[in-house]
Amino acid sequence: MTTGTTAGTTASTGQATTAASATASSSTSAGVTTTGTTTGGATTGTTTGTTGGGDACQNAPGQLLLPSMPWNTPVEGASTAPDSDAIIAYLAANVSGSARFQIDFSLTVLEADDQTPFVPFTPTSDHFSPDCDTAPIPVPEGGHLEGEAGYVCEGDGDCHLLVVDRIGCRLYEQWRANIPALDMAAGGCLAVWDLTAAYDETLRGDDCTSADAAGLPIAPLLATADEVAAGEIRHALRFIVPNAHIRADRYVRPATHSTPATSGPPDAPPYGARLRLRADVDLSSLSPAAQVVAQAMQRYGIILADAGNITFTFASDDFAGTTWDAVGLGPHDLKALSWEDFEVIDTGDPITWSDGECTRRPLTR
């Protein structure tokens, strides 16, 4: 995550490791079947199917937050942006290193249940007001932070904590979380998302950050092994590029935020830029699993959400119903694609982040 005062991140490589041994289980509630692992009363996993048209939080199968949210809305017919050619040419000329179109599988999405404790935390210097919330955070037993074996942030990475609470219909996303004990929690920016809310285009607030630099949620933009195994991803995907190649001080919808660390020229993509894989791109050279991902890129696109080096971030398979190895998708399986295979869709005029100010009331419970 990049905030108003910190530089962008470098994504870690490789999949995160399981924090604890567990017994596989599945449960059905309000028409939703959840597959994952039970670890001392907490289920961690992802929704893999339904028996109806949505869940108790009004989220459609394979999606988080309402179907009307921008990342859940198909963009096959959307117009291209006036500067699409310039942005694509810039990316092709400048973002071409070994990490281009590589996949990082390190972000873990956990699920809370009715036994999960909610833990107050002490905000650190990585917590910004009023952008960030201060509500107690759910900590499922047996889970772990991004890039860590448990809930202690030992490696000085982003240490994202992502927890879906389908009982309270909330998504909790915290950057730089650190929980050595339930009475010793601390953390950076916490963004609490209401899964039932019909957010307008300003989401949690214009000019406000979240656990990602662009002010967007993270978990709804992560592809999962279960989605690929099912043959369909029903949402846009998160992508990142280095701060030097993000347009300075600008964002476009659906983003709500940029940072002073961005330093790219006017032809660089701004935060929130939504790229769509062109419909005429031949996908036959890709593996079957990579084709599922590419088809989602054609239908829903990819959204510039944070700064870093490894282009794509997918959910880890630590608590999934299947594994990335089983579905046949590896970290280099999208490298046959190129920036020239994409186009930028028109989501409106760029907004100057430094001209505004985040004005929202942080959630405290």
N, C-alpha and C positions, 0 to 999 in steps of 0.2 A: 504494500500500500504506500502511496505517496500522499502526504498531507501538505498543508500550506507552508510548512517549514522544514520538511524533510525531503531528501532526495529519493529517487525511485529505487525499486528493488531489483535484485537479480534472482530470477527463479532458480530453485534448486533442481537438480536432476535426479531421476530415479524415483521409485515409489516409496512412500513412507511405510514404516513397519508397524505391525500389529502390536498394540500395547499389552494385551493380555489374552490368554487362551480363553476360548468361549465355545458355547454350544449353539449350533445353528438353529434358528427358529423362524416361524412366520406367524403373523397374526392378521386378522381381518377386522376392520372397524369402519363403520359408516361407508361400506362398499369399497374400501381400499385394502388391497393386500400388500403388506410390507414384509420384505424378506431381509433378514440380517442376522445379527448375533445377539444373544442374550448374555449380558455380563453383570451378574449380581443385581438383576432387576431393571437394568436399562437396556433397551434395544437400540442398536446402532445399525444403520443401513439406509436403503433408499427405496422409494416406492417403485415397484416394478409392474404393477397392473391394477386394474380395478374391475369391479363387477357392475359399476354404474358409470355415470358421466362425470364424476368428480368426487372430491373428498369432503369431509365436514367443514373444511376451510374454504370451500368453493374453488379449489385449485384443480385444474384439469389434469388428467393422467399425463405423467411425464413432464409436468410443469410445476414451478413454484411461483406463488403470487397469482393474481387473477389472469385469466386468458387475455384480457384487454391490455395487459402491460406490454410495453414495446418489444421486449425480448421474446415474448410469447406470440407475437404477431408476425405472420408470414410477410415477406417483402418481395416476392417474385415479380410483382407488377409495379413496384415503386420506381419513380423516376430517378435517373442518375443525377448526381450533383454537378453543378457547372464546372467545378474544379476537379472532377473525377480523374480525368486524364493526367492532370498535373500531379495530383497526389500519388497515383499509381506509378508514374514515372519517377517521382522522388523516392518512393519506397524501393523500387527496383534498383535504383542507382545507389542507394545508401544503406539499406537494411538487407545485407546479402551475406552475412557471416555464417559460420557453421551452425549457429542456433536458429537460423531462419527456418520456420515451419517445423521445428522440433516440438515434441509434446512433453510437458512436465506433468507427472502423475502424483504430485505430492499433497494436494489439498484433500482433506478428509471431511466429509459431511456426516455429522453424528445426529442421532435421533434421541430426543428426550422422551421419557414415559412418565407415568404417574408416580414413580419412585425416584425420579431424578431430583437431586437437591439443587436449589437455586442459591447461588453464593454471591454475597456482596463483594465488591472489589474496590481496591484503592486505585484511583486514576494515577497514571504515571505522566511523565513529560510528553509521552506520545498520545495523550488524550487531549482533545481540543474542544473547547466550549464556545458556542452552543452546538457545534456540529455533532458532537458525540453524546451518546446516552450514558446514563449511570445506573440503569436498572440492574438488579441482581441477575447473574447469568446462570443458565442450567449447565451442569457439569456431569454428563453421563458417566457412570462407572465403567472403567475399562477402555475409555476413549483416549485420544491424544491430540496434541496440537500438530499443525503443519510442520513436517520435518523433524518431529520429536517422537520418542518412544512413549512418553506420557504427557502430563500437563505442565511440566517444568520447561521453560524456554532456556535451554542450555547452550544452543548453538548460535545465538545472536542473529537468528533469521527473522522472518516475518511472523512466525509463530501464530498464524491465524487459528482461531477457534470458531468453527461453524457448526451451529446446532439448530436443528428444526424441531420446534415444539408444536406438534399437531393437535395437542390438547388445548393449549392456549392460543393456537393459530398465530404463532410468531416465529420469526427467523432471527436468531441472534448471531451476529458476526463481529468478532473482535480481532483487532490487529495487535500484535505484540502482547498476547495474553501470557500470564505466568502464574501458575497455581500450584505451588509446592505443597499446600495443604488447604482444606476447605475454609479455614479461618485465616489464610494468608494469601488470598488472591489479589493480584494486581494486574493492570493491563492498560493498553493504549486505547485507541478509538473503538468504541462499541457502537454499532449501528443495529437498532432493533427495528425489524420490518414486520408490519401487520399483514399476515397472509390474506386477510379478507378485505384489505383496503383498496379502494379504487383511486390510487394515487394519480394526481394530475401530472403534467409534464415536469413539474419541479420536484417530484418525488418527495424526499424528506426535507427539501428546502433548497432553493436556488443558492448557488455559491457555497453549498455545504458539502463537505466530504463525507465519506463513509469508511468502511474497512478497506475500500479500494479507492484509488486516487480520483477516479471520475465521478464518485458519489453514487455509484451503482451497487446493487447487491452482487455478491460473488456466487453463491451456491446455485441460483437459477441459471447461471451461464456456464456451468460445468457439465461437460459430457460425462456420462457414467458408463461403466462396463455393462451394466444391466440394460441401459438404453440401446447400446450398440448390439447386444445380443438379441434384443427384441426387434431390431431392424429399423428403428426410427428414433431420431432425436427431434423433439418438438419445441425447440427454443433456439435462440441465437447462442453463439459461443463467445467466450472471452478471449481477447488476444492482447498482447503487450509488445511494445517496442521501446528502445532506450529513450531516456528523457531528451537527449540531443536530437532525436528525430520525431518529437512530438511538438506540434506548433505551439510556440510560446504564448502562454497566458490566454489561451482560447479553449472553448469547448462548444460542442453542438449537442443537441438532443440525441439520445436520451440522457446524456451526462448532465451533471449539475455543478461540476467543479473542475478546476485545473490547479496547477501549482507553480511557484516561482522557479522550480527546478527544470521545467520545460524550457527548451532553448532552440527548438526547430524553426526554420524559416516559414514563410507563408505557404509554400507548397507542401509542407509536412502535414500529416493528418492531425487534427485537433483531438483532444479527448472526446470520446463519444462517437468518433467517426465509425460508420457502419458500412463495412465492405460486404459485397455479395459475390459469390463465385458465379461467374457467367454461366448461363444456361447452355451455351454451345461448347463448353469445355468437355473434352472426352475423358471420362473417368475410368475407362476400361483397363488402364494400366495399374490402377490402384487395387489393393487387396479388397476382398469383400467388406471387411470391417471399415477400412478407410473410405470405401465408397459410401457407407452409411453416414459417416461424418461429413464427407463432401456434399452429399445430398442435402444435409441440414444447412450447410453453408450456402447452397443455392437457394433454399427456401427461406431461411431465417437470417442468414448472414453472420458476420463476426463483428464484435464491438470492441473498440479500443478502450480498455478499462483501467490499465495501470502501466507503470514503466518497468522495464526489465529487459532481459536478453532472450530468453526462450519464448518463442512466439505464442504457443498455446499452453493452457493449463486445464487439465481434465481432473476429475475426481479420482482419488485413489480407490483401489478395490479392496481395501482392508476389511470392510464390513459389508461388501456387496454380495449379491447372490451368485455372481460369477467373477472371473478374473480377466484382466486384460490379456494375459497369455492365452486363456481359453477362447476368447473371442478373436484373437489373432491380430491385435493392434499393438505396435511397438512405438518407441519414441521417434523413429525416423520415417514412419510410414506415410506421412503427408508431404515429404520433401519433393516428390515429383511435381507438386503444384508450384506455381510461381506467382509473384505479385501481379504479373500481367494477365493472369487468369481471373482477376477480380475487377470489380468496378465499385465506385463509392456511390451510395444512394443519397438522395437529397433529403436531409432531415431539418433543413432550415438554416438560417444565417448563423455564423459563429457568434458566440457571446464572449465578451471580454471579462474574464474572471476578476481581475483586479479592480474593475469598476463597481463591483457589487460587494455585498456583505451578507454572510449567513445570519439569518434571523429566525430562529426556531426555538421552541421550548423543549429541552432535552427530556426524554422519558426517564423517570426515576423509579418506576416500578412496573 
